């Protein structure tokens, strides 16, 4: 569910599509259940979705009230948070985000470290265990030659 919500929240066109479809479905439901025109239904759906609630059009039937409750909750708990999330994602600047140049430099450094660790193991008198990252020394105790890192 979280993956789907993140997918939708990152796509403003999809949020606007959900917005439009939900208004049309809400309008059609209201007009059918309450025996009103589609224009009245669209007015009711818009006023309800925007949480204005003028009170000039309200559901009078039990089915209309249930539809109104579901429609209002859908908007408050689904559509509005996705719109806010999309806006926040585009306005907040992540100061910890690496640039492409920084990522390339880090990858070069990592390759260099990996080459040092794997290319000269015998000369340094040890090996790196890839599973847990522990350096295994094969040098005898008291040997004063170069020591492996760590």
Rosetta blueprint (number, residue, H / E / L):
1 X L
2 X H
3 X H
4 X H
5 X H
6 X H
7 X H
8 X H
9 X H
10 X L
11 X L
12 X H
13 X H
14 X H
15 X H
16 X H
17 X H
18 X H
19 X H
20 X H
21 X H
22 X H
23 X H
24 X H
25 X H
26 X H
27 X H
28 X H
29 X H
30 X H
31 X H
32 X H
33 X H
34 X L
35 X L
36 X L
37 X L
38 X H
39 X H
40 X H
41 X H
42 X H
43 X H
44 X H
45 X H
46 X H
47 X H
48 X H
49 X H
50 X L
51 X L
52 X L
53 X L
54 X L
55 X L
56 X L
57 X L
58 X L
59 X L
60 X L
61 X L
62 X H
63 X H
64 X H
65 X H
66 X H
67 X H
68 X H
69 X H
70 X H
71 X H
72 X H
73 X H
74 X H
75 X H
76 X H
77 X H
78 X H
79 X H
80 X H
81 X H
82 X H
83 X H
84 X H
85 X H
86 X H
87 X H
88 X H
89 X H
90 X H
91 X H
92 X L
93 X L
94 X L
95 X L
96 X L
97 X L
98 X L
99 X L
100 X H
101 X H
102 X H
103 X H
104 X H
105 X H
106 X H
107 X H
108 X H
109 X H
110 X H
111 X H
112 X H
113 X H
114 X H
115 X H
116 X H
117 X H
118 X H
119 X H
120 X L
121 X H
122 X H
123 X H
124 X H
125 X L
126 X E
127 X E
128 X E
129 X L
130 X L
131 X L
132 X L
133 X L
134 X L
135 X E
136 X E
137 X E
138 X L
139 X L
140 X L
141 X L
142 X L
143 X L
144 X L
145 X L
146 X L
147 X L
148 X L
149 X L
150 X L
